[in-house]
Amino acid sequence: MLETINRYILPQVSSTFAADVDALFTFINVTSVIILLGITVAIFYFSIKYRRKSEDDVTPVIRFNTMLEVTWITIPLILVLIVFAWGFRGYIDMRTPPGNAYEVYVTANSFFWQFTYPNGVQTTDELYVPAGRPVKLIMQSRDVIHSFFVPDFRIKQDVLPGRYTTLWFETLTSGEHVIFCTEYCGTGHSAMDGMVYALEPDEFNAWLNEQKELSERELPLAELGRNLYTSQGCAGCHSLDGSVVIGPTFQGLYGAERQFTDGTSRVADEEYLRESIKYPGRVINVGFNNIMPSYEGQLSDDQITAIIEFIKELE
Ligand code: CUA
């Protein structure tokens, strides 16, 4: 019966940690419910049994009862120690990635996730991993504190600017799982989600090699720009179809007259686009907030040119 309840209230069991985490969770829940019911029944029973029956009913004064004291100290102590030992064992397990783990670098940005694989391939908001093999994530943030959370794996860890934090997991099978940012990080926090795709090891290697080849192909500038648009996270905030997500749409942007919050205006030419990518806070378009991270040092001049060429093609 407990398993049926858990299936409704807990996410899918998809990593080697999940079953143990759920078992501890269930233990705490069941113990709490039993204690709650016991106390509630006792309260009702005593309030009826010892209710005032006549005017001269006198409450007896009980100063001390060794048996009672020992009981209500020992039972909770044992319960708490069980939870501590169980939880600590699980914690150590989760903090100790196996030596043969496959490593992926994770960079959190406002408001997207970037994944870098050992062969240099990068993806955004989509993490590909080999199924049934330990995977270690080495994570840092480019701006504020974010938090990496995959409910199906029962793993969650803050991602900080200026230092690495790590996580590891091993999936039970191939499959798809949702990633959430679970630290409030700004306007786009709710949109900062992603997917983990656990692939069979052969499939994973094929995917990795294919991505490597794609990234090495010489592309026309605008096409390279389109790839950067997805891989660098522009897509999270700037639409291509005129809709407003978090930032202005790229559709029809080039050559348009832009109005800024400081009262000035300017035509969006190459120079404006380059400046906006490198120093997004200098002028803010009316109706938008100053939340875009700077890409200064993050994109090369050639890459910025490619993105500008891409924007120019979006009539
Ligand atoms: Cu990133 Cu919330």
py3Dmol code that shows the C-alpha trace and the ligand (Angstrom):
import py3Dmol

protein = """\
ATOM      1  CA  MET A   1       0.000   0.000   0.000  1.00  0.00           C
ATOM      2  CA  LEU A   2       2.835   2.394   0.886  1.00  0.00           C
ATOM      3  CA  GLU A   3       4.332   1.847  -2.530  1.00  0.00           C
ATOM      4  CA  THR A   4       1.074   2.774  -4.209  1.00  0.00           C
ATOM      5  CA  ILE A   5       0.867   5.979  -2.155  1.00  0.00           C
ATOM      6  CA  ASN A   6       4.501   6.817  -2.938  1.00  0.00           C
ATOM      7  CA  ARG A   7       3.862   6.390  -6.644  1.00  0.00           C
ATOM      8  CA  TYR A   8       1.304   9.203  -6.406  1.00  0.00           C
ATOM      9  CA  ILE A   9       3.185  11.611  -4.157  1.00  0.00           C
ATOM     10  CA  LEU A  10       6.811  11.094  -5.283  1.00  0.00           C
ATOM     11  CA  PRO A  11       8.509  11.508  -8.673  1.00  0.00           C
ATOM     12  CA  GLN A  12       9.630   8.496 -10.708  1.00  0.00           C
ATOM     13  CA  VAL A  13      12.455   6.379  -9.224  1.00  0.00           C
ATOM     14  CA  SER A  14      15.225   6.876 -11.794  1.00  0.00           C
ATOM     15  CA  SER A  15      18.620   6.870 -10.097  1.00  0.00           C
ATOM     16  CA  THR A  16      20.516   4.506  -7.826  1.00  0.00           C
ATOM     17  CA  PHE A  17      19.880   6.915  -4.911  1.00  0.00           C
ATOM     18  CA  ALA A  18      16.160   7.243  -5.353  1.00  0.00           C
ATOM     19  CA  ALA A  19      14.955   4.054  -3.639  1.00  0.00           C
ATOM     20  CA  ASP A  20      16.978   4.701  -0.477  1.00  0.00           C
ATOM     21  CA  VAL A  21      15.930   8.356  -0.275  1.00  0.00           C
ATOM     22  CA  ASP A  22      12.285   7.311  -0.669  1.00  0.00           C
ATOM     23  CA  ALA A  23      12.616   4.593   1.976  1.00  0.00           C
ATOM     24  CA  LEU A  24      13.933   7.116   4.523  1.00  0.00           C
ATOM     25  CA  PHE A  25      11.233   9.596   3.510  1.00  0.00           C
ATOM     26  CA  THR A  26       8.572   6.916   4.015  1.00  0.00           C
ATOM     27  CA  PHE A  27      10.054   5.895   7.370  1.00  0.00           C
ATOM     28  CA  ILE A  28       9.903   9.493   8.648  1.00  0.00           C
ATOM     29  CA  ASN A  29       6.366   9.947   7.316  1.00  0.00           C
ATOM     30  CA  VAL A  30       5.001   6.703   8.747  1.00  0.00           C
ATOM     31  CA  THR A  31       6.632   7.256  12.165  1.00  0.00           C
ATOM     32  CA  SER A  32       5.247  10.803  12.286  1.00  0.00           C
ATOM     33  CA  VAL A  33       1.732   9.636  11.422  1.00  0.00           C
ATOM     34  CA  ILE A  34       1.835   6.887  14.073  1.00  0.00           C
ATOM     35  CA  ILE A  35       3.027   9.348  16.739  1.00  0.00           C
ATOM     36  CA  LEU A  36       0.462  11.949  15.645  1.00  0.00           C
ATOM     37  CA  LEU A  37      -2.385   9.421  15.869  1.00  0.00           C
ATOM     38  CA  GLY A  38      -1.124   8.113  19.251  1.00  0.00           C
ATOM     39  CA  ILE A  39      -0.964  11.594  20.767  1.00  0.00           C
ATOM     40  CA  THR A  40      -4.356  12.603  19.361  1.00  0.00           C
ATOM     41  CA  VAL A  41      -6.045   9.479  20.717  1.00  0.00           C
ATOM     42  CA  ALA A  42      -4.382   9.995  24.128  1.00  0.00           C
ATOM     43  CA  ILE A  43      -5.543  13.622  24.292  1.00  0.00           C
ATOM     44  CA  PHE A  44      -9.162  12.662  23.639  1.00  0.00           C
ATOM     45  CA  TYR A  45      -9.028   9.663  25.970  1.00  0.00           C
ATOM     46  CA  PHE A  46      -7.536  11.629  28.870  1.00  0.00           C
ATOM     47  CA  SER A  47      -9.791  14.639  28.429  1.00  0.00           C
ATOM     48  CA  ILE A  48     -12.808  12.380  28.759  1.00  0.00           C
ATOM     49  CA  LYS A  49     -11.453  10.127  31.469  1.00  0.00           C
ATOM     50  CA  TYR A  50     -10.138  12.932  33.701  1.00  0.00           C
ATOM     51  CA  ARG A  51     -12.812  15.532  33.032  1.00  0.00           C
ATOM     52  CA  ARG A  52     -14.108  17.451  36.041  1.00  0.00           C
ATOM     53  CA  LYS A  53     -16.967  15.367  37.407  1.00  0.00           C
ATOM     54  CA  SER A  54     -18.083  17.400  40.422  1.00  0.00           C
ATOM     55  CA  GLU A  55     -17.495  20.761  42.146  1.00  0.00           C
ATOM     56  CA  ASP A  56     -15.002  19.334  44.668  1.00  0.00           C
ATOM     57  CA  ASP A  57     -12.815  17.424  42.168  1.00  0.00           C
ATOM     58  CA  VAL A  58      -9.181  18.226  43.021  1.00  0.00           C
ATOM     59  CA  THR A  59      -6.269  17.738  40.600  1.00  0.00           C
ATOM     60  CA  PRO A  60      -3.578  15.529  42.173  1.00  0.00           C
ATOM     61  CA  VAL A  61      -0.059  17.017  42.175  1.00  0.00           C
ATOM     62  CA  ILE A  62       2.448  14.657  40.499  1.00  0.00           C
ATOM     63  CA  ARG A  63       6.016  15.917  40.865  1.00  0.00           C
ATOM     64  CA  PHE A  64       8.096  13.285  39.137  1.00  0.00           C
ATOM     65  CA  ASN A  65       7.806   9.923  37.418  1.00  0.00           C
ATOM     66  CA  THR A  66      11.109   8.311  36.483  1.00  0.00           C
ATOM     67  CA  MET A  67       9.549   5.680  34.281  1.00  0.00           C
ATOM     68  CA  LEU A  68       7.716   8.321  32.180  1.00  0.00           C
ATOM     69  CA  GLU A  69      10.757  10.598  31.895  1.00  0.00           C
ATOM     70  CA  VAL A  70      12.992   7.762  30.710  1.00  0.00           C
ATOM     71  CA  THR A  71      10.399   6.574  28.192  1.00  0.00           C
ATOM     72  CA  TRP A  72       9.771   9.894  26.523  1.00  0.00           C
ATOM     73  CA  ILE A  73      13.466  10.642  26.280  1.00  0.00           C
ATOM     74  CA  THR A  74      14.563   7.221  25.021  1.00  0.00           C
ATOM     75  CA  ILE A  75      11.955   6.560  22.322  1.00  0.00           C
ATOM     76  CA  PRO A  76      12.366   9.890  20.468  1.00  0.00           C
ATOM     77  CA  LEU A  77      16.164   9.643  20.886  1.00  0.00           C
ATOM     78  CA  ILE A  78      16.244   6.227  19.225  1.00  0.00           C
ATOM     79  CA  LEU A  79      14.009   7.435  16.382  1.00  0.00           C
ATOM     80  CA  VAL A  80      16.115  10.538  15.779  1.00  0.00           C
ATOM     81  CA  LEU A  81      19.343   8.489  15.836  1.00  0.00           C
ATOM     82  CA  ILE A  82      17.926   6.065  13.265  1.00  0.00           C
ATOM     83  CA  VAL A  83      17.020   8.979  10.970  1.00  0.00           C
ATOM     84  CA  PHE A  84      20.457  10.529  11.517  1.00  0.00           C
ATOM     85  CA  ALA A  85      22.444   7.352  10.789  1.00  0.00           C
ATOM     86  CA  TRP A  86      20.314   6.495   7.755  1.00  0.00           C
ATOM     87  CA  GLY A  87      20.457  10.025   6.387  1.00  0.00           C
ATOM     88  CA  PHE A  88      24.171  10.392   7.022  1.00  0.00           C
ATOM     89  CA  ARG A  89      24.970   7.160   5.205  1.00  0.00           C
ATOM     90  CA  GLY A  90      22.950   8.365   2.207  1.00  0.00           C
ATOM     91  CA  TYR A  91      24.584  11.788   2.360  1.00  0.00           C
ATOM     92  CA  ILE A  92      28.116  10.328   2.300  1.00  0.00           C
ATOM     93  CA  ASP A  93      27.100   8.153  -0.634  1.00  0.00           C
ATOM     94  CA  MET A  94      25.791  11.156  -2.568  1.00  0.00           C
ATOM     95  CA  ARG A  95      28.902  13.221  -1.768  1.00  0.00           C
ATOM     96  CA  THR A  96      31.361  10.565  -2.991  1.00  0.00           C
ATOM     97  CA  PRO A  97      31.398  10.190  -6.774  1.00  0.00           C
ATOM     98  CA  PRO A  98      32.988   6.924  -7.951  1.00  0.00           C
ATOM     99  CA  GLY A  99      36.389   7.324  -9.619  1.00  0.00           C
ATOM    100  CA  ASN A 100      35.164   6.076 -13.004  1.00  0.00           C
ATOM    101  CA  ALA A 101      32.377   8.677 -13.252  1.00  0.00           C
ATOM    102  CA  TYR A 102      31.772  10.386 -16.591  1.00  0.00           C
ATOM    103  CA  GLU A 103      32.366  14.099 -16.048  1.00  0.00           C
ATOM    104  CA  VAL A 104      30.312  16.964 -17.427  1.00  0.00           C
ATOM    105  CA  TYR A 105      30.879  20.654 -16.646  1.00  0.00           C
ATOM    106  CA  VAL A 106      27.743  22.622 -15.867  1.00  0.00           C
ATOM    107  CA  THR A 107      27.545  26.405 -16.100  1.00  0.00           C
ATOM    108  CA  ALA A 108      24.467  28.123 -14.736  1.00  0.00           C
ATOM    109  CA  ASN A 109      23.524  31.425 -16.342  1.00  0.00           C
ATOM    110  CA  SER A 110      20.554  33.732 -15.919  1.00  0.00           C
ATOM    111  CA  PHE A 111      18.469  31.875 -17.155  1.00  0.00           C
ATOM    112  CA  PHE A 112      19.783  28.742 -18.789  1.00  0.00           C
ATOM    113  CA  TRP A 113      22.013  25.731 -18.208  1.00  0.00           C
ATOM    114  CA  GLN A 114      25.106  25.085 -20.263  1.00  0.00           C
ATOM    115  CA  PHE A 115      26.744  21.656 -20.400  1.00  0.00           C
ATOM    116  CA  THR A 116      30.304  21.043 -21.590  1.00  0.00           C
ATOM    117  CA  TYR A 117      31.429  17.494 -22.390  1.00  0.00           C
ATOM    118  CA  PRO A 118      35.037  16.245 -22.210  1.00  0.00           C
ATOM    119  CA  ASN A 119      35.504  16.475 -26.017  1.00  0.00           C
ATOM    120  CA  GLY A 120      34.494  20.148 -26.059  1.00  0.00           C
ATOM    121  CA  VAL A 121      30.912  19.707 -27.239  1.00  0.00           C
ATOM    122  CA  GLN A 122      28.454  22.122 -25.593  1.00  0.00           C
ATOM    123  CA  THR A 123      24.708  21.925 -25.172  1.00  0.00           C
ATOM    124  CA  THR A 124      22.172  24.260 -23.597  1.00  0.00           C
ATOM    125  CA  ASP A 125      19.294  23.164 -21.351  1.00  0.00           C
ATOM    126  CA  GLU A 126      19.733  19.579 -22.583  1.00  0.00           C
ATOM    127  CA  LEU A 127      22.058  17.281 -20.666  1.00  0.00           C
ATOM    128  CA  TYR A 128      22.947  14.018 -22.416  1.00  0.00           C
ATOM    129  CA  VAL A 129      24.407  11.244 -20.262  1.00  0.00           C
ATOM    130  CA  PRO A 130      25.225   7.561 -20.649  1.00  0.00           C
ATOM    131  CA  ALA A 131      22.582   5.440 -18.890  1.00  0.00           C
ATOM    132  CA  GLY A 132      23.677   3.062 -16.135  1.00  0.00           C
ATOM    133  CA  ARG A 133      27.026   4.766 -15.650  1.00  0.00           C
ATOM    134  CA  PRO A 134      28.000   7.174 -12.846  1.00  0.00           C
ATOM    135  CA  VAL A 135      27.966  10.780 -14.055  1.00  0.00           C
ATOM    136  CA  LYS A 136      29.681  13.563 -12.134  1.00  0.00           C
ATOM    137  CA  LEU A 137      28.604  17.167 -12.646  1.00  0.00           C
ATOM    138  CA  ILE A 138      31.140  19.898 -11.922  1.00  0.00           C
ATOM    139  CA  MET A 139      29.092  23.042 -11.601  1.00  0.00           C
ATOM    140  CA  GLN A 140      29.570  26.773 -11.326  1.00  0.00           C
ATOM    141  CA  SER A 141      27.518  29.873 -11.968  1.00  0.00           C
ATOM    142  CA  ARG A 142      28.357  32.835 -14.167  1.00  0.00           C
ATOM    143  CA  ASP A 143      26.233  35.271 -12.193  1.00  0.00           C
ATOM    144  CA  VAL A 144      23.965  34.626  -9.198  1.00  0.00           C
ATOM    145  CA  ILE A 145      23.207  31.521  -7.126  1.00  0.00           C
ATOM    146  CA  HIS A 146      21.207  28.900  -8.983  1.00  0.00           C
ATOM    147  CA  SER A 147      20.406  25.365  -7.909  1.00  0.00           C
ATOM    148  CA  PHE A 148      20.441  22.183  -9.977  1.00  0.00           C
ATOM    149  CA  PHE A 149      17.565  19.838  -9.223  1.00  0.00           C
ATOM    150  CA  VAL A 150      16.458  16.602 -10.903  1.00  0.00           C
ATOM    151  CA  PRO A 151      13.490  15.260  -8.911  1.00  0.00           C
ATOM    152  CA  ASP A 152      13.567  11.843 -10.619  1.00  0.00           C
ATOM    153  CA  PHE A 153      17.168  11.363  -9.418  1.00  0.00           C
ATOM    154  CA  ARG A 154      16.568  12.838  -5.921  1.00  0.00           C
ATOM    155  CA  ILE A 155      19.591  15.117  -6.351  1.00  0.00           C
ATOM    156  CA  LYS A 156      19.800  18.843  -5.698  1.00  0.00           C
ATOM    157  CA  GLN A 157      22.768  21.144  -5.250  1.00  0.00           C
ATOM    158  CA  ASP A 158      23.322  24.905  -5.203  1.00  0.00           C
ATOM    159  CA  VAL A 159      25.419  26.276  -8.070  1.00  0.00           C
ATOM    160  CA  LEU A 160      27.558  29.225  -6.990  1.00  0.00           C
ATOM    161  CA  PRO A 161      29.487  31.990  -8.716  1.00  0.00           C
ATOM    162  CA  GLY A 162      33.232  31.778  -8.143  1.00  0.00           C
ATOM    163  CA  ARG A 163      33.532  28.177  -6.955  1.00  0.00           C
ATOM    164  CA  TYR A 164      32.771  24.653  -8.085  1.00  0.00           C
ATOM    165  CA  THR A 165      30.170  22.427  -6.492  1.00  0.00           C
ATOM    166  CA  THR A 166      29.645  18.837  -7.587  1.00  0.00           C
ATOM    167  CA  LEU A 167      26.886  16.281  -7.842  1.00  0.00           C
ATOM    168  CA  TRP A 168      26.787  12.751  -9.106  1.00  0.00           C
ATOM    169  CA  PHE A 169      24.157  10.226 -10.088  1.00  0.00           C
ATOM    170  CA  GLU A 170      23.702   6.983 -11.951  1.00  0.00           C
ATOM    171  CA  THR A 171      20.497   6.403 -13.888  1.00  0.00           C
ATOM    172  CA  LEU A 172      18.755   3.039 -13.721  1.00  0.00           C
ATOM    173  CA  THR A 173      17.695   2.995 -17.377  1.00  0.00           C
ATOM    174  CA  SER A 174      17.626   5.240 -20.416  1.00  0.00           C
ATOM    175  CA  GLY A 175      14.956   7.930 -20.328  1.00  0.00           C
ATOM    176  CA  GLU A 176      14.082  11.607 -20.047  1.00  0.00           C
ATOM    177  CA  HIS A 177      13.990  13.620 -16.829  1.00  0.00           C
ATOM    178  CA  VAL A 178      13.204  17.240 -16.010  1.00  0.00           C
ATOM    179  CA  ILE A 179      15.820  19.632 -14.580  1.00  0.00           C
ATOM    180  CA  PHE A 180      14.679  22.579 -12.478  1.00  0.00           C
ATOM    181  CA  CYS A 181      16.511  25.618 -11.163  1.00  0.00           C
ATOM    182  CA  THR A 182      15.426  25.566  -7.557  1.00  0.00           C
ATOM    183  CA  GLU A 183      16.981  28.754  -6.219  1.00  0.00           C
ATOM    184  CA  TYR A 184      15.109  31.964  -6.986  1.00  0.00           C
ATOM    185  CA  CYS A 185      17.526  33.735  -9.339  1.00  0.00           C
ATOM    186  CA  GLY A 186      15.509  36.515 -10.979  1.00  0.00           C
ATOM    187  CA  THR A 187      12.802  37.256 -13.530  1.00  0.00           C
ATOM    188  CA  GLY A 188      13.521  34.182 -15.642  1.00  0.00           C
ATOM    189  CA  HIS A 189      13.816  31.715 -12.755  1.00  0.00           C
ATOM    190  CA  SER A 190      10.592  29.888 -13.582  1.00  0.00           C
ATOM    191  CA  ALA A 191      11.736  29.424 -17.181  1.00  0.00           C
ATOM    192  CA  MET A 192      15.131  28.021 -16.133  1.00  0.00           C
ATOM    193  CA  ASP A 193      14.401  24.368 -16.693  1.00  0.00           C
ATOM    194  CA  GLY A 194      15.906  21.681 -18.874  1.00  0.00           C
ATOM    195  CA  MET A 195      15.993  17.980 -19.652  1.00  0.00           C
ATOM    196  CA  VAL A 196      18.345  15.106 -18.913  1.00  0.00           C
ATOM    197  CA  TYR A 197      18.472  12.535 -21.696  1.00  0.00           C
ATOM    198  CA  ALA A 198      19.968   9.259 -20.510  1.00  0.00           C
ATOM    199  CA  LEU A 199      21.005   7.296 -23.603  1.00  0.00           C
ATOM    200  CA  GLU A 200      22.304   3.737 -23.955  1.00  0.00           C
ATOM    201  CA  PRO A 201      26.126   3.937 -23.923  1.00  0.00           C
ATOM    202  CA  ASP A 202      26.509   3.219 -27.702  1.00  0.00           C
ATOM    203  CA  GLU A 203      23.823   5.735 -28.531  1.00  0.00           C
ATOM    204  CA  PHE A 204      25.478   8.254 -26.248  1.00  0.00           C
ATOM    205  CA  ASN A 205      28.875   7.846 -27.910  1.00  0.00           C
ATOM    206  CA  ALA A 206      27.312   8.143 -31.351  1.00  0.00           C
ATOM    207  CA  TRP A 207      25.527  11.332 -30.274  1.00  0.00           C
ATOM    208  CA  LEU A 208      28.738  12.793 -28.819  1.00  0.00           C
ATOM    209  CA  ASN A 209      30.749  12.099 -31.971  1.00  0.00           C
ATOM    210  CA  GLU A 210      28.039  13.509 -34.191  1.00  0.00           C
ATOM    211  CA  GLN A 211      27.932  16.728 -32.148  1.00  0.00           C
ATOM    212  CA  LYS A 212      31.705  16.970 -32.333  1.00  0.00           C
ATOM    213  CA  GLU A 213      31.617  16.723 -36.119  1.00  0.00           C
ATOM    214  CA  LEU A 214      28.823  19.272 -36.356  1.00  0.00           C
ATOM    215  CA  SER A 215      30.715  21.747 -34.210  1.00  0.00           C
ATOM    216  CA  GLU A 216      33.856  21.409 -36.326  1.00  0.00           C
ATOM    217  CA  ARG A 217      32.157  21.929 -39.673  1.00  0.00           C
ATOM    218  CA  GLU A 218      32.839  25.282 -41.295  1.00  0.00           C
ATOM    219  CA  LEU A 219      29.515  27.036 -41.381  1.00  0.00           C
ATOM    220  CA  PRO A 220      28.331  30.193 -43.107  1.00  0.00           C
ATOM    221  CA  LEU A 221      28.335  33.055 -40.566  1.00  0.00           C
ATOM    222  CA  ALA A 222      24.566  33.321 -40.170  1.00  0.00           C
ATOM    223  CA  GLU A 223      24.240  29.585 -39.648  1.00  0.00           C
ATOM    224  CA  LEU A 224      27.026  29.618 -37.070  1.00  0.00           C
ATOM    225  CA  GLY A 225      25.138  32.491 -35.440  1.00  0.00           C
ATOM    226  CA  ARG A 226      21.984  30.386 -35.304  1.00  0.00           C
ATOM    227  CA  ASN A 227      23.906  27.596 -33.529  1.00  0.00           C
ATOM    228  CA  LEU A 228      25.324  30.083 -31.022  1.00  0.00           C
ATOM    229  CA  TYR A 229      21.808  31.456 -30.520  1.00  0.00           C
ATOM    230  CA  THR A 230      20.819  28.059 -29.109  1.00  0.00           C
ATOM    231  CA  SER A 231      24.081  26.933 -27.531  1.00  0.00           C
ATOM    232  CA  GLN A 232      24.775  30.231 -25.728  1.00  0.00           C
ATOM    233  CA  GLY A 233      21.291  30.510 -24.291  1.00  0.00           C
ATOM    234  CA  CYS A 234      20.046  33.542 -26.287  1.00  0.00           C
ATOM    235  CA  ALA A 235      16.978  31.453 -27.107  1.00  0.00           C
ATOM    236  CA  GLY A 236      15.923  31.480 -23.463  1.00  0.00           C
ATOM    237  CA  CYS A 237      15.083  35.195 -23.571  1.00  0.00           C
ATOM    238  CA  HIS A 238      14.943  36.354 -27.225  1.00  0.00           C
ATOM    239  CA  SER A 239      12.333  34.868 -29.521  1.00  0.00           C
ATOM    240  CA  LEU A 240      12.609  34.673 -33.315  1.00  0.00           C
ATOM    241  CA  ASP A 241       8.903  35.049 -34.044  1.00  0.00           C
ATOM    242  CA  GLY A 242       8.087  38.457 -32.567  1.00  0.00           C
ATOM    243  CA  SER A 243       6.818  37.144 -29.232  1.00  0.00           C
ATOM    244  CA  VAL A 244       8.212  38.719 -26.056  1.00  0.00           C
ATOM    245  CA  VAL A 245       9.821  36.228 -23.685  1.00  0.00           C
ATOM    246  CA  ILE A 246      12.163  38.026 -21.273  1.00  0.00           C
ATOM    247  CA  GLY A 247      14.093  40.223 -23.674  1.00  0.00           C
ATOM    248  CA  PRO A 248      13.202  41.865 -27.003  1.00  0.00           C
ATOM    249  CA  THR A 249      12.541  39.526 -29.933  1.00  0.00           C
ATOM    250  CA  PHE A 250      15.228  39.199 -32.619  1.00  0.00           C
ATOM    251  CA  GLN A 251      12.643  39.300 -35.377  1.00  0.00           C
ATOM    252  CA  GLY A 252      12.847  42.578 -37.258  1.00  0.00           C
ATOM    253  CA  LEU A 253      15.367  43.885 -34.725  1.00  0.00           C
ATOM    254  CA  TYR A 254      18.087  44.864 -37.191  1.00  0.00           C
ATOM    255  CA  GLY A 255      17.523  48.346 -38.571  1.00  0.00           C
ATOM    256  CA  ALA A 256      14.653  49.120 -36.182  1.00  0.00           C
ATOM    257  CA  GLU A 257      14.506  52.274 -34.076  1.00  0.00           C
ATOM    258  CA  ARG A 258      14.963  51.329 -30.396  1.00  0.00           C
ATOM    259  CA  GLN A 259      13.633  53.418 -27.496  1.00  0.00           C
ATOM    260  CA  PHE A 260      15.604  53.350 -24.245  1.00  0.00           C
ATOM    261  CA  THR A 261      14.611  53.901 -20.644  1.00  0.00           C
ATOM    262  CA  ASP A 262      16.915  56.946 -20.381  1.00  0.00           C
ATOM    263  CA  GLY A 263      14.827  58.714 -23.027  1.00  0.00           C
ATOM    264  CA  THR A 264      17.312  58.268 -25.876  1.00  0.00           C
ATOM    265  CA  SER A 265      16.781  56.178 -28.976  1.00  0.00           C
ATOM    266  CA  ARG A 266      18.967  54.606 -31.607  1.00  0.00           C
ATOM    267  CA  VAL A 267      18.765  52.500 -34.748  1.00  0.00           C
ATOM    268  CA  ALA A 268      19.797  48.875 -34.150  1.00  0.00           C
ATOM    269  CA  ASP A 269      22.824  48.599 -36.422  1.00  0.00           C
ATOM    270  CA  GLU A 270      25.849  46.277 -36.154  1.00  0.00           C
ATOM    271  CA  GLU A 271      27.552  48.498 -33.609  1.00  0.00           C
ATOM    272  CA  TYR A 272      24.438  48.638 -31.419  1.00  0.00           C
ATOM    273  CA  LEU A 273      24.062  44.841 -31.523  1.00  0.00           C
ATOM    274  CA  ARG A 274      27.726  44.273 -30.673  1.00  0.00           C
ATOM    275  CA  GLU A 275      27.508  46.676 -27.739  1.00  0.00           C
ATOM    276  CA  SER A 276      24.288  45.092 -26.495  1.00  0.00           C
ATOM    277  CA  ILE A 277      25.897  41.642 -26.486  1.00  0.00           C
ATOM    278  CA  LYS A 278      29.055  42.792 -24.713  1.00  0.00           C
ATOM    279  CA  TYR A 279      27.604  45.440 -22.381  1.00  0.00           C
ATOM    280  CA  PRO A 280      23.872  44.731 -22.133  1.00  0.00           C
ATOM    281  CA  GLY A 281      23.355  47.152 -19.234  1.00  0.00           C
ATOM    282  CA  ARG A 282      24.426  50.343 -21.046  1.00  0.00           C
ATOM    283  CA  VAL A 283      21.021  51.104 -22.509  1.00  0.00           C
ATOM    284  CA  ILE A 284      17.800  49.303 -21.648  1.00  0.00           C
ATOM    285  CA  ASN A 285      14.932  48.997 -24.100  1.00  0.00           C
ATOM    286  CA  VAL A 286      11.676  50.497 -22.868  1.00  0.00           C
ATOM    287  CA  GLY A 287       9.506  47.772 -21.347  1.00  0.00           C
ATOM    288  CA  PHE A 288      12.407  45.511 -20.358  1.00  0.00           C
ATOM    289  CA  ASN A 289      14.631  44.966 -17.321  1.00  0.00           C
ATOM    290  CA  ASN A 290      18.394  45.072 -16.993  1.00  0.00           C
ATOM    291  CA  ILE A 291      18.909  41.340 -16.469  1.00  0.00           C
ATOM    292  CA  MET A 292      20.980  40.081 -19.399  1.00  0.00           C
ATOM    293  CA  PRO A 293      24.449  38.806 -18.425  1.00  0.00           C
ATOM    294  CA  SER A 294      27.398  40.355 -20.262  1.00  0.00           C
ATOM    295  CA  TYR A 295      28.961  38.189 -22.982  1.00  0.00           C
ATOM    296  CA  GLU A 296      32.201  40.150 -22.833  1.00  0.00           C
ATOM    297  CA  GLY A 297      34.977  37.533 -22.720  1.00  0.00           C
ATOM    298  CA  GLN A 298      32.426  34.780 -23.175  1.00  0.00           C
ATOM    299  CA  LEU A 299      32.039  35.088 -26.950  1.00  0.00           C
ATOM    300  CA  SER A 300      34.892  35.828 -29.350  1.00  0.00           C
ATOM    301  CA  ASP A 301      34.604  38.746 -31.778  1.00  0.00           C
ATOM    302  CA  ASP A 302      34.005  36.272 -34.603  1.00  0.00           C
ATOM    303  CA  GLN A 303      31.193  34.635 -32.694  1.00  0.00           C
ATOM    304  CA  ILE A 304      29.570  38.005 -32.014  1.00  0.00           C
ATOM    305  CA  THR A 305      29.821  38.796 -35.728  1.00  0.00           C
ATOM    306  CA  ALA A 306      28.126  35.476 -36.503  1.00  0.00           C
ATOM    307  CA  ILE A 307      25.238  36.272 -34.151  1.00  0.00           C
ATOM    308  CA  ILE A 308      24.847  39.733 -35.696  1.00  0.00           C
ATOM    309  CA  GLU A 309      24.730  38.163 -39.167  1.00  0.00           C
ATOM    310  CA  PHE A 310      22.087  35.759 -37.908  1.00  0.00           C
ATOM    311  CA  ILE A 311      19.970  38.618 -36.485  1.00  0.00           C
ATOM    312  CA  LYS A 312      20.304  40.547 -39.752  1.00  0.00           C
ATOM    313  CA  GLU A 313      18.675  37.693 -41.617  1.00  0.00           C
ATOM    314  CA  LEU A 314      15.590  37.741 -39.417  1.00  0.00           C
ATOM    315  CA  GLU A 315      13.378  40.168 -41.280  1.00  0.00           C
TER     316      GLU A 315
END
"""
ligand_1 = """\
2
CUA
Cu 18.379 29.938 -11.894
Cu 16.492 30.030 -10.517
"""
view = py3Dmol.view(width=600, height=400)
view.addModel(protein, "pdb")
view.setStyle({"model": 0}, {"cartoon": {"style": "trace"}})
view.addModel(ligand_1, "xyz")
view.setStyle({"model": 1}, {"stick": {}})
view.zoomTo()
view.show()
